Amino acid sequence: MKITDFSIKRPVFTFVTMVLVILLGAVSLLKIPITLIPELNPPIGVVVSTYPGASPAEVNEKVTKPLESSLATLPGIEKLQSTSQESMNLIVLEFDWSTDINEVQSDVLQRLDMVELPEEAGASFLKFDPSQLPIIQLAISADTKEVDIRSIAEQLELELQRQEGVASVNVSGKIVEEIQIALDAEAMEERNLAQSDIVQLIQANNISLPGESVNTDEGRMLTTRILSTFTSAEDIANLTLSVNPLTGEEIKVKDIASVKRTEQEQEMITRAGEQSAVLMSVLQESGANTAQVSKKFKAALEELLDKPEFAGVEANILYDQGDYVDLAIDNISSSLLYGAIFAMIILFIFLRGIKSPIIVGIAIPYSVIVTFVLMYFADFSLNILTLGALALGIGMLVDNAIVVIENIERHIALGQSPKDAASIGTKEVGVAIIASTLTTVAVFVPVIFTSGLIGQIFTEFALTISFSLFASLVVALTVVPMLASKFLSAKNGNLNEQRANSSFYQSYRKALNWTLQHRLLVLLSVGILFAASCFVLFRTGTEFLPPTDEGYVTVDVELPRGTSLAATEQVISEVEDRIEKEPEVDVLVSLIGGDQQSLSRGTATSSKAQLYVKLVPLSERDRSVFEFTEEVEKDVKKIIGTRGEVDFSLSTSTGSSPNTMTFRVTDSDETRLNKAVKKLQAELKKVEVISEVTTDLDATADEIQIVVNREEANVYGMLPAQIAQTVYSMMRGVLTTQILAEDGEVLSVYTGYGNLYKTDIEAVKTMKLRTSAGVFVELQDVADVTVAAGQTSIRRSDQAAAVAFFLQYENAESLSSISNKVDTVIDKANLPSETTVVFSGDRELYENAKSDMYLAVALAVVLVYIVMAAQFESLRYPFIMILSVPLMVIGIAASLWMTNTLLGITAVIGILVLVGIVVNNGIVLVDYINLKKAEGYRTYDAILIGAQDRLRPILMTALTTMLGLVPLALGIGEGTEMNQPMAIVVIGGLFTSTLLTLFIVPIIYSLIDQETRKMAS
């Protein structure tokens, strides 16, 4: 090959080129961003609608359905799911993965403008952006109650959001001041005043309006402005409402209400342990280096907390994606390094001496450095998948170099000069190593063209491993022969003859000779093994992606609707006491009165709470986060008992939800749907491995229903709408105006009755409403006030009524196992034909990805065959080589069974990689047998000699690949879970394929070749 001869003749040029690439690689490595997984851009959007004061049913009929009708015809839309709640709704739009969400945004906005909604309702569109999820969450607390932790948090926020790479810092429980006017109901009635009178009077006295411009005699044009403004609570309190005409006494606002500037009422309690706390969430800029942003943020935080003004303030980090990224990257990097060391050990054992192993060993770091350069220009990041690809391919990087150096040594042993041996030896195997590299790379072509989530996640993986293999091929054809020509020399004795006469080679030759004499028996035995392995493989449990142990648990607690904040806090204290007993718990933060979602919306629910549990690092605990959750959840459920519901949830950075199954039941008839849901829920609760079954229908809450008696209302000259608006304003208060305070703060002014109607149903019933005649009448005289159960949300799926199921199952169950059990229950339930069940979550993702991945494996086999046929200009010989593929199934099944590993998407990726690897042994073997036949050997002799001569490089390449993967297969530390199944599958499949290829390929070759086809046993 010309490139080989050029590198041998121009060693200095080759060397300086290597140095240049190494420099480029070092620069590229410093500039490649470090993230956990590749950047994802899912084509998902959310339409958020508000309809103040409307019930879920009203929102569903007046807002949700009209919007769905318009949005359902958007181009590329696949799913349309909605949830209608009090005063608002969410419509989730899922598009085909080929859809650019930025391009479809204008279409969505046009559809929203076309829909006629109630006057008070409004709708907006939001794109789902993973970069807007927090990378760090922490709790800020103080060791003394004298410190105002919210004020401290706001100071920290201002400083920290200036850090490089930080997009924003969000703080829960911010201090928001306002002016509250709490009306005295008795004083108001005594003076014949209504809430609306006070609101209108304040609004009429707080004005700032422009007038016409005035041209003065001096030639100036002056603008005019009419002003009557308030600057303090005292100004409002001293506002005159009326004057007694008899006494001249002024009646002021302060006579019928308390007016004060105060903090907005806190409806949530946040605490870390027993200390009050605030939650702080950090969002990074798009494309920023997660690990670097995390390090700089924590360094800045630590520096701030060391200042005297922040003495006694403590920051407990709940979740730090940057820290997890560092751990994961370090663990995979260690696996890569140890893999390289194991591969080098194999080289020293087989090649013996120092020079040859070092020459071959150069291929590993150099190929990795070249890969960094290509990754940088391809705009990839360093993440657990791209580094996993390098770790997976670390042993393969020396395969080509091993074949080349082994053949060069063989020629030197035959008496050729190192320079001639380097040139001839490389040319002899050049076609074989090019073919083997192309076949390995060819298997990733289907992955690159795979759409959906799997395509986005694994495209970088496929290209990274392809980059490294092409780099190793270039090294084997240029650097290895150049170094061999300079540093290798002839060794004492004929090494080829010594190897051929060794007991190991003689034993292999006898075994091969025996198998060639008993071809039918051997093939039959392998066929039985293959069939048994297929049986085991089909019974192996499945999963979507391996769950990652990030040491973070979220606990949701929901008590009966209407439970007071104090009662909820008492229950949460009991839960906290139980969780804090576990030695694995590092940080525990409680959010009482809502959850993260309600916090972001600025709403609160006193009966809800959410706890965030961070465990110590994996290396410091004996239990995984899954075992911890399963054991602690049982105890917490006993503590809660019948007082409420509790749910432990684990979420991973890959989006997978371990031990959770979700699905929707849909039907056009709501009565039939509800009946089917109750029946199905009852049957699912009987399944032993399912620990919890909840549905949307369970989410009901007691509410005060005020039903207007139209006849009674008519007697008093009141309309239902008038009653509804008055009650709404009296209970919730009215945003009256805004004032610019003396200290420059803009304050909202709210007029209401304080907590008068928020704590007592009787107070609501006796609420006094003023009629148009100026007479006050109690609410219970014109309406029936009762407590009844009401649905908190209404779900729809693709414009049909739907109810969502949420299943929690035991840790020992696989996705396929629980799916089979649930399918059996659904089948036995005999649901009406109009009722359909649609799975979501991990099962949906797995079902969608499964067909793509299996198709990718099938296409990979076809592509490998095509590449080999084109390379060898033959249709027969590639058939021999492709028979290595079924042999790997035996090892795959055995490795999965022995290690109790589930067959997930990453394991299928490992199978895909194997398709390209296992044929390499067949390529090297068949190519060399053909070479021997061309030299004049009879077919039988060519098979024996070729198999014997290629035994060493075949074993070396297989062992370096397998041992290089051992650290990854052990799965030690955080972040290795994703790549572990790949490594296990590759080791098992390569082991049996290599072992059997050394015998099966010669047998098949002998059956295809005319000379040996009918040879006698």
N, C-alpha and C positions, 0 to 999 in steps of 0.2 A: 504494500500500500504506500502511495506517495507521501501521505501525511506522516507515516511511521518513518520512512527513509529520511524525510526532511528533518524530523525531530532528532534523528540519530546523527545526521550530518551537521546540524546546526544546534548543538547543545546549549550554547550561550543564549541564543535567541529563545530557545524553549525555556531556559531558566528565568530570564528576565520577564518573559510573558507570565510565568508562574508568579513571580514577585508582584507584577502589576495587578494580577487578578486577586492576589492575597490582600493588597492594599485596598482595592475596590471593595472586597468583601468586608474588610474591617470597617470602612466608612459606611457601607450599606447596613451592617449590623447595628451600628450606633444610631442610624436614622430610621430603622424599621420600628414602627410602633408596636408596643406589647399590649395585647388584649387577651381576654379569656377565650373567646370563640371568634370566628370570622364575623365581620359586620353583616348584620341581617337587615333587609328592608322588606318586611312582609307587606303585601298589598292589602292592608286592612285600614279601614277608616271608621270613624264613629260620628254619627249625627246625634247631637245633644239638644234636646228641646226642653223648654220650660213653659209651664202653664200654671202660674201662681194660684194656689188655693184649690186646684182641681183634684178630684179623687183619682185613684188608679184607673177606674172604669171610664171616667170622663177623659182622662189623658189618652187612653187606649182608643176610644171612639172618635174623639175630635182632633187628635194630633197624630197618634201613631199610624192608624189605618190610612189616612190621606197621604202621609209621607211615604209609607210603604208602597202604595199604589204607584207613586211617581218614581221612586228609586228602584223598583223591581226591574225596570227595563234598561238600566244602565248597561253599557257595553262591558262585557267581561265579568259581570257579577256572578258569583257562584252561590253565595249564601247571604241571606238577609234575616237577621235575628234581632228581636226587639224586646225590651223590658220596660213596661209602663209602671211608674211609681207615683206616689203623691207629688203633684206639682211638676213632675218632670218625666222624661223618658230617654232611653238610650237605644239607638239603632246601630247595630254592628254590621258593617258591610265587608264581606270577604270576596275579593276578586281573584281571578285566575293569576297564577304567579308570573305570567308573561305581561301582566298589566303594570304600567308605571303609575303609581298612586298620584304622582305629581301631575300627570297628564289628565287623569280622570277627575281631579279636584274641581276644575272649572265646570265640568258636566254636572257634578253633584250640586254645586252652588246654584247653577241654573235651575235644576229641578226643585231645589228648596224655594227659590223665588217664585216658581210657578204655582206652588201649593197654597191654597187659601186656608189659613189657620185662624183660630179665634184672635180677636184684636189683642188680647193680653199675652198671647203665646209667641214664642220666637224659637228659631232653630239655627244651629251653627254646626260646622263640619270640622272635625279634628282628624289629622293623620296619625296613625300609630307609629311612633318613632322610638325604637329601643334606646337610643342615646338619651332620651328624656327620662329614663329610669335612674334612680339614685345609684351612684357607685359607692357611696359611704352613708351610713346612717349612724348617728351617735346621740347619746342622751347627755345633756348638760345639767349637772346638779351641784348643789352647794352643801357644805357640812353644817351650816347654820341657817335657821329660819330668818335671821335678820337680813340676809342677802336677798335682794329681789332678782331671782334667777332669770326672769323673763327680760328684765332690763339688761342684765349681763349678756344674755344670749343675743340680743339685738346689737349690742356693741361688737360682739365676736363676729356676727354675721357681716357687718360692714367691713371689717378687716379681712375676713377670710374669703369673701367673694372676689377680692382683688387678685387672688393668687392665679398664676399662669395655668391655663387649662380648665379653670373652674368657670362653668357657665352661670350657675346661680347657687345660692345657699338658701334653702327654705326652712323657716323656723316655725314650729307649732306653738300655739298659745301666745302669739304676739300681744303686746300691750296695745290695745286700741281704746282710746278715750272717746267719750261721747257725752252729750248732755241728755239726761233722763228727766222727763217731767212725769211724775207719778201722781195722777189725779186722785182726789178724795171723793169717792162716790157719793157720800152723804152730803158733803159740802156742795157738790155739783148739783144734786137734786134740790137742795135747799134754795139755791139761786137760779133754779130752772135752766141750768146749762148742760149742754151735751159735749162730748169729746170733739165733735166736728167744729163747734164754736171756738174752742181753744185753738185748734189747728189752724182754722182760717184766720183768726186774729193774729197769731204769731207770723203766719206767712205774709199777711198784709202789712206787718210792721218791719219785715226784714226784706228790704228791696234794694236793688241797685240797677237802675234803668238809664239808658242813654237818652239825651234829648237832641234837639236840632243844634247845629253849629251856629255860632254868633260871630258876625263880622263887626269888629270894633272900629271906632273912629281913627284909631292909631294904625289901622290897616292889618290888624291881626285877626286870625280866625281861631276862635276858641270853641272847643267841644264842651258840651254840658252833660252833667250826670246828676240824676236825682237819687239821693242816698238816704236810707233809714235802716241802719244795720245794728245787729247785736254783736258784742265782742266777748260776752261772758255770761255765765249762768245767772249772775245777779241782774244783768240787764233784762233777761227774760222774766225772772221772778218779780221784778218791779214793774212789769208792764201792766198798765191799767186796763181792766176788762170793762168796767162800767162805773158810773157815779150815781150814788143815791140822790135823786132829785130833791128829796125832803131834807136830808141831813148834809148832803154834799160829801158824804164819805166815799172814798175811792175803794173799789174792789179790785185787788190786784191778783196776778197769777199765783203769787205765793200764798194767798188766802185760801185757795182751793186745790193746791198741789204743792208737792215738794219738788224743787228744781235744783239739781246738782250736777256738777261735772264729775264724772266717775269713769272707772274702767268698764269696758264692755263685759257683761256678765260671762264668766267662764263656765261653760257647760260640760267641760271635759277636765279630767284630772290626769296629769302625766307624772309618773314618779319612777325613780330608779331605787329599788329597795324600799327604804322607808323615807327617802328624801324626795321632795318635790323636784320635778325635772321638766325640761322641754326637749322635744325631739328636733334634731337638726338633720336635714337631708341635703346631700351634695350632688349636684348634677355637673357632668363634665361637658366640655365643648365637643361637638361632633368631630371625630377623627383624632381626638387627643389620645396620648399615650396613657392608658388607665393606670399602669403601675407608677409612672412618674407623677401624674396628677395626685395620686393617693399619697405618695411619699412627701411631696412638697406641701400638701395640705396638712398632713399630720405634723410635719416639722414646724409649720407656721402656727398651728394650734398649740403645740407644746411651748413654743416661744412666747406666745401671748399669755398662756396660763402661768408662766413663770413671773409675769409682771406683778407688782404689788397690788394693783387695783383688782386683780382677779384672784387674790389669795383665798383659799378655801373652796375654789370652784374646781369641779372634777368632770372630766369627759370620759364616758364609757362608750367605746365603739361597739355597736351592735353588729354591723355588717360592713365589711370593707372588701369590695371586689378587687381592689388593687392588691391587698394583702393576700387574698386567695389566689390571684393571678400569679403573684411572686412565688408562692408556695408551689402552685401547680407547675409553673415554668421551671422552677428549680428541681422539682422531683423528676420531671420528664427529661430535663437536661442531664440529671444524674444517671437516669436510665440510659440515655444516649451515650454518655461517657463510659459507663460500665460495660455497655454493649460493645463499644469499640475496643475496650481492654480485653474482653472475652474473645472477640474476633482475632485480636493480635496474638493471644495465647495459642489459639488454634493454628495460626500461621507459624509460630515458632515450633510447635510440636510437629507439624507436617513438613515444613520446609527446612527445618533445622538450620543452624547457623544464625548469623545476624543480618547479613546484607539483604537477602531475598525478602524476609519478613518486613524489614524496614521499608524497602522499595514498595512493596505491596501496601504496607500500612499507610504510606503517604497518600494513597487514594482516598482514605477516609476523611481526614481533615480538609484536604484540598477540594474534594467533591462537595463537602458541606459549605466551604467558603464560596465556591462558585454558585451554589444554590442560594446563598444569601444575596449575592449580586442580582441574580435573576428574580428573586422574591421582591427585592426593592423596586426594580423597574416594572414588575407586574403589579405593584401597589398592594402587596400582601402584608399582613401583620404576623408577628410572632405570637402564636397562640397554641393551645393544647393540641390542636389538630395539625397545624403545620409542623410543630416540633415533634408531634407524634409520628408524622409521616417520615421525618428524618430518623427518628428512633427506630421505626419499623424497617426502614431501608438501610440502617447502618451496617448490617451484615452483608447486604447485597452490594454495597458500594465496592467491596473488594472482590466480588465474584469474577468480573471481567479481568481484573488485574491478576487474580490467582491463575486463571486459565492461561493468560499470556506468559506470566513468569514461569509457570510450570513447564510450558512448552519450550521456552527459551532455555531453561536449565537442561531439558532433555536433549536439545540440540548441542549445547555445550558439552554434555557428557558424551555425545557421539563424535566429538573431536573438532567441532567448528569453533571459529573465533567468536568472542563475545559479540562483536559488531555484526557478523554474519548471522549468528544464532538469534540475536535480537530482531533483525530484519526478517529472516525466514520464519522464525518461530511465531512472530506476531502475524505475518501474512497467512500462515497456515490456519490459525484459529480466528482470524479477523472476521470472516463471514459468519462464523458460528456466534461470536460474541455480539456482533451487530444484530444478528437475527434474534438472539436471546433478549437483548435490550429492547428491540422493537416490539417483541411479543409481550414483554413485561409492561411496557408503556401503553401498548394497544388496549390493554384491559381497562385503562382509565378513560378511554375516549367516550364510552357510554355514560360514565359518571359526569363528565363535563357537560354533556347534553341533557342530563336529567333535570327536570324542572322541579319546582316546589322547594320545600324546606330542605330536603336532603341535598338537592342540587346546590343550594346556597351554602350549606354547611360543609360539604365534602369536595366542592370544586377546588378550593385552595389546597386541600389535602392531596387530591389527585395530581394537580399540577406541580406541587412541591416535590413529591416523590419522583415524578417524571423528570423534573429539573435535575435532581440529584443523580438519577440513573444515567441521563445523558452526559452529565459532568463526569461520572465514573467511566463511561465509555471513552470519552475524549482522553482522560488520564491514562487509561489502559492502552490506547493506541499511540500515545505520544510520550508522556512522561515516563511510564514504566519501561518501554524499550530503550529510551535515551539513558536512563539511569542504569539499566541492566548492561548496556554496552560499555558503560564506563566503570562499573564497580564489580560486576560478576566475573568470575574466572573459573577455569576448569578445576574440578575436584579430583582428589586421588581415587582411582578405581572407577569401574564402570557402574555408576549408580543405577542406571536402568536395569542392568543385569542383576545387581544386588537386590533391587526391589522385586524383580520378577521371581527371584528365587526365595524370597522371604516367605515365612509360614503363612502370613496374612494373605498375600497375593495367591499363594498356592491353594489355600483353603477356598478363596473366592473362585478361583479357576475351576476347582473340582465341583463346587456348588453350582456354578453356571453350567458346566458340562452336564451335570445331572439333570438340571431343569430343562436343558435343551433336549435331553433324551426322554423326558417325561412331560412334554408340553401340555398335553390335555389335562393331566392330573393337576398341574400347577395352576392352569387357567381356571379349572373348575373350583379349586380351593379358594382362589382369589375372588371368583365370582360369588361364592357363598359368603365370604367376608364382606364383599361390597353390598350384597343384599341385606345382610344383617345390620350393616352400618346405616344404610338408608332407613331401615326400620327404626333404629335408635334415633336418627336425626329427625324423623317425622314426629317422634314422641317427645322431643326436647322442647322445653318451655320457651316461650318467646317474650321479648320486651321491645320497646321502641328504642330508647337510648339508655345506657346504664345510668342509674341514679348516682349523682355525685354527693359525697359527704362534705357539705360546706359548713356543717356545725351550726345551723341556724334553723330555729323552729318558731312558727307562729301559732299561738293558741287563741282561738276565737271563743268567747263566752257570750251567750245570749240568754237573758232571763225573760220572764213574761213581760210583754209590752205594758208599760206603765210603772215598772219597778223604778223606784227613786234612785238618784245617783248615790245617795248614802248607803242604800241597801245593796246596790251593785258593788260598791267599794268594799263592803263587809265580806261579800262572797269572794271577791278577787283577793282579798287579804288571806283567806283560807287557801286559795289556789297557790298564791305566792309562797306561803309557808311550806307547802308540800314540794313545790319545784325546787326551792332553795336548799332543800335537804340533799339533793343529788350532788355528788362531788364533781361531776362533769360541768356543772353550770358555772359560767364565767360572769355573764352579765344578764340581768333580768330587768326589763323595763315594761311598765304597764300603762296602757292608755285606756282610761275608764270614762265611759260616756260616748263611745263611738269607736271607729277604726280608722285606718289610713285613708280609706275612700271618703268617709264622711268628713275627715279632717281637711282633705284637699278641697271639698265642696263647701266647707264652712258650716256644716250642719252637725247636729249632735243627737244621739239617742241614749237616754240615761240607762236603758236596760242592756246596753251592749258594752263589751270591753274587749280589748285585744292585748295580748301579752307577747313580748318578743324575747326569745331565749337564745343567747349565744353560748355555745359550749367552748371548752378549752380546745386547743389544737388536737388533731387526731392522734398525734404521737404521744400525747399526755393522757389519753383516756383508753379504757379497755373496751368500751362499747361504741358501736357506730351510732350515728344520729338516728338511724332507723330503729335500732334496738332500744335506744333511750326513749324514743317517742312511743313505741309500742308498750313498753313497761309503765312509763309514767302516766300515759293517757288513761289506762285502766284505773289507776288510783284517783286521778283527778275527776273522772266520771263518777266514782263512788262518792267523792266529796260533794259534787254538785247535786247528785241524786236526781230527784224529780223537780228540783228548783229551776232547772233550765237545761240548755244544750251546750255542749262543749265540743270543739273540733280542733285537733292538732293537724297542722298542715305543713308539708315540706315542699318547697319549690326550689328548683335548681336553675343555674344560669343558662342551661340549654332549653329551658321552658318546659321540661318534663315534670309531671306531678306523680311522684312515687306512691304506690299503694292506693291510688284513687282512680275510679272509673266514673265517667259521666256520660249520660245520653239523654236524648229528648224524646218524648212521646207526643206525637202530633195527631190532630184530628180536626175536621171541619165542624164537628158537633161537640160543643163544650161539655154537655151532659154526658155523652158517651165517653168522652176523653177522661173526665173526672172519675167515672166508674172504672174505666180500664186502669187508671193510675193507682187507685186504691187497691184494686185486686192484685196488680203487679207488685206493689210495695209490700203487701202482706206476704206474698210468696217469697220475695227476695229476703225478707227478714228471717225466713226459716233456714237459709243457707248458712251453715256453721262458720265458714271462713269470712263471711261478710260481717264486719263489726258494727256498721252503721249504715242506714238507708234513710235519706231525707229527700224531700221533693219540695217544689214551689208551693204546693198546697198546704204544706206544714207551716209555711210562713204567714200565719194569720195573727192578727193582734186585736186586742180589745180597744175600742174607740168610743168616744162619746158621740152619738148620733143625734142631731137636732133636727127633728122632722116638723116643718112649719105646718100649723093648722090654718089653712087658708081662710076658713069661715071666721075663726076667731080674730085672725089678723085683719080681715076686712072690716070687722066691727070697730076696730081701733084706727081704721084708715091706713093700714100699713101693708105694703107689698112684700112678698117673700124675698125678693132681691134686696129690698131695703133692710129687712131683718138680718139677712145673711151678711151684708156688707158691714152693718153696725156691729154685729157679734164678732166678726173677723177683726175689725179694727180695735174693739175693746179688749179682746183676748191677746192679740199679738202686738198691739201698739202700732203707731203710724209714724213713718219717717216724715217729719214735718218740714224741716228745712236744714240748711247747713250754714254755719257761721265761721268767720275767720277770727280766731281768738287773738288776744293781745300778744301771745307768745308765738304767733305765726302758724299755729296748728289749725287745720280745717276740721271742725267738729260737726258730726251729725246730731240733729236734735230729734229725739223720739218722744212722742206723747202717748201715754197709755195709763194703765191702772196698776203698774208694778206687778206683783205676784198674786194679786187678789183673786184672779180667775184661773190661776195656773196650778193651784194646790188643792182645790176643794170643788167637788161636783155640785154640792148644794149652792155654792156661791155662783156657779154658772146658771143654775136654775133660777135663782133670785136676782139675776142681773137685771138692772132697770134700763129699759129702752124708752126714749122720749118719742112720743107720737107727734104728728104734724099739728095736733091741737095743743101741744105743750104739756100733755099729760104723760106721766111716767108709768110704764107697765112692766111687770116682771116677764122674763123670757118664757117661764113655764106657763104663763097665761095665753101665749100665742103659739107655743110649740111644745112638742113632746120631747123631753130630754132623757135618753136612755143609754145604757152601755151595751154594745153589741160587738161581735167579732167581725172584722173586716179584712179583706185580702190586702196584703201590703204591696204586692206586685203582680202584674199580668204579663206573661211571657208569650211571645209568638215566634214562629219559625217559618220562614218563606211564606208569609201571609196567612198562615193557619195557626189556630190556637195550639199552644204547646205547654208541656210541663217538663221541667228539667229534673232528672234524678242524679243524686250524688251518692256514690258508694265508697265506703272505706273498707279495705280488706286487709287480711293479715300479711305480715311481712314475708312469710314463707311462700305465698302464692305468686305465680308468674302471671304475666298479662294474658297469655294463651289459656292458662288453667282457669282463671277467673272468667275469662270471656266465654269459655265452653260452659261453665256453670250458669252464667247469666243467660246465655242463649237457650240452654235447656229449660230454665224457668220461663222465659218468654214464650217458647214453643208450647209448653204445657199450659200456659195461661189462656191459650186459645183466644187471643185478642181479636176483635172484629177486623174484617179485611180493610175497613176504612182507616183503622188506627195503625200508624207506622212508628217504628222505633229507629232513631237516627243516632249513631254513636258519635261522640266527640272526644276531645282530649287525646291521651296517648294511643288509645285504640284506633281512633280515626287516623292519626298521623302514621301509625304503623301500617294500617291497611292500605293507605294511599302510597306509602313508600315501598311496601313489600313488593307489589307488582313491578314497580320501576326497578327495584334492585335485582329481582330475579331475572327480569328482562335484560338488565345490564350484564349479569353473569352469563346468560345465554349468548348475548351479542359478543361478549368478551371472548368466549370460546370460538365463535365464528371468525372474529377478527384475527385472533391468534393463528388460526388455521390458514386464513387468507395471507397473512404476513409471511408465514413459513412457506406456503406454496409459492409465493412470488419470489422469496429469497432462494429457495432450492430448485425452482423451476420444475416442480414435481408435485403431483397430487397424492402419490403413494406415501412418500416418506413423511410428510407432515401428518398423515393419518397415524403413523406409528408414534410420532412424538405426542400427538394430542391424546393418546391413550393414557398418558401420565395423569391427566385430569381426573378420571374416575377413581384412580388409586388414592388420591388425596382425601376422598370422602371417608375412607376408613379411619384415617388419623383425625379428621375433623370431628367425627362422631365420638371417637374414643376420648379426645381431649376435652370436649364439652361435657361428656358424661363424668369423667374422672374429676374435673375441677368444679362440677356443678354450676357451669356457666350457661346463661340463657342465650338463645339465638336471637340477637337483636340486629339493628342496622349496622352497628360497628363490626359485629361478627361477620355479617354478609360482605362488608367491605374487605375484611380479611380473606374471605373466600375468593373475592374478586382478585385481590393481590396474588393469591395462590395460583390462580389460573395462569397468570403470566410467569410465575416463578417455576412451577413444577415442570413446565415443558422445556426449561433451559437444560436440564440434565439430559433429556431425550435429544435435544438439538446437538449438544456437544458429543453425545454418544453416536448418534446416527451419522453426523457429519464426519466423524473420525473413522467409522466403519467404512463409509463410502470412500474415504481417502485411502484406506488400506486396500480396498478392492481395486482402486485405480492404480495402485502400485503393483498389482498382479496377484494378490492373495486370493485364495478360494474363499467363498462366502463364509463357510463355517469357521475357517481360521481367522478371517477378518473380524468376525464377531467376537471370538475369544480374545484375540490380540487387542482389538479396539476397546472392548469392555475393560480389559485388564489395564491398559495404558491410561484410560480416562477415569479409572476408579479413584485415584488420588485427588484430582481436581474436583470431581463430582462430590466426594466426601468433604473436601475442604470448603467448597462453596456452600454446601448444605449446612455444615456444622457452624461456619461463621455466621450464617444468617440466623440459625436457630439459637445459638448461644448469645448472639447480639440482641436477641429479643427476650431473653430470660429476665432481665431487670424489669422490662415493661410488663411481662406476663405475671410477675410477682405482685404488681400493683401496689407497691409500697408508697404510702403518703397520699396527700390530697392531689386531686387533678389527674391521677393516673387511671381512674375508673373508666374513662371514655375509651382509652386505647388498649386496655387490658384484654378484652375479648378478641380484638384483632390479633394481638400477639399470640394468645393461646391457640387460636384457630390456625395461624400460620405455622407455628411450631409443630402442632399435631399433624396437620396435613402434609407439611414438607418432610417430616420424619418418615411416615409410611410411604409417601410417594417416592422419596429418594431410595429407600430400602427396596421397594418392589420394582422401581424403574430399572435397577441394575440387573433384574432377571426378566421382567415382563417385556421390556423393549427389545432385548435380544430375541426372545421367543417370537414376538410379533414380526420382527424383521425377518426371522428365519421362515415364518409362514408366508410372508409376502414375496420373498425372493424365490424365483423359480428354481434355483439350484438347490435350495435346502427345504423347499416346501414339502416334498414327499420323502424326506430322509427317514430312514428306519430308526425306531427307538433303540 
